[in-house]
Amino acid sequence: MDTSAGSWWFTLVLTVFASARLTRLVTFDKISAGLRAWTIRHAKDPDKGIAILSRCSWCMGIWISAAVTAAAFAFRGQPWFVWPALALTAAQITGMITASRE
């Protein structure tokens, strides 16, 4: 396992942007609207628990970030982690660039 400073920074950047992209995907994007609606409909209280997590980026973001961070440091450098994280990072940065032009 490479423990050089460069690999730590690369892992950190991938982790931050992949977490941001997944959080947006779960809490905001149209593609997951059906899952959010289903979750809210089936919740006992639509203002608590998983129902609120499904539409609150700050609430869901901490859990997604925790999971991605754990995976990042457990499997750092493994292609099956790096490539999806890199794709999520590219998607997040592209979304940020295009949103700034709108």
N, C-alpha and C positions, 0 to 999 in steps of 0.2 A: 504494500500500500504506500503510495506516495504521500509524504507528509510535508512537502515543501509549501512555502507560503503561497506560491502561485496556484497550487491545486486547492488550497483552502479558500482563496478568493474566488476562484472559478466555481467551487461548490456553493459558496455563499450567494453569489450572483444568481446561479441557477435556482437555488432554493427560494430566494426572495421573489424572483419573477414567476417561477412555476407556482408558488403559493398564491401570488396575486391573481394569476390567470385562472387557477382552479376556483378560487373564491368568487371571482366574477362569474365564472361559468355556473356555479351552483346558485348564487344569490341574485343574479341579474339577467343573464343572457336568455334570449327567447327560446333557445333549444331546450332549456331545462324548465321552462314555464309550466309545462304539464306536470312534471314531478313536484314542483313547488305547490301547485294548486292541489294536487292529490294529497300531499302531506298536510296542508292546512285543513282540507276537508275532513281528513281522518283523525285529526288531533282532537283530544278531549277539550283542550282550551287553545284557541288559535293565537293567543298572546303569550304562550309559555312553551318551553321545551323545544322540540324539533321544529315546530311550526314557526317560531320566531327565528330560530337559527337559519331556516331555509330562506329567509328574506332579509336578514341583517348581516351585512358584509363584515362589520366589526365583530359580531358574535361568532359567525361561522369561520371567519378568517383565523382566529386563534387556534381553532381545532385543526383546520386544514394545514396551517403553518406548522403546528406541532407534529403532525403526521409526516409532512414532507421533510421537515428538518430531521426527524428520527430516521427516515429512509435515506436521506442524503448522507448522513454520517455513518450509518450502518453499511451502506452499499456504495460509498463514494468511489468513483472510478469504474464502476461496473457498467458495461454498455447498456444493459436493460434499464438502468436508472438514468444514465446520462442522456441518452438519445431522447426519451420522452420528455425529460426535464428541459432539454435544449429546445425541443419543439414548442413546449409550453412557454418558454422564455421568449422565443422568437415571436410567437403569437401575441404575447402580452406587449412586447415592445412595438410590434406592428400596429396593434390596436391603439396604443398611446399616441403613436405618430399620426395615424389617420384621424383620430379623434381631435387632435390639436389643429387639424386642417379644416375641420367642419365648422 
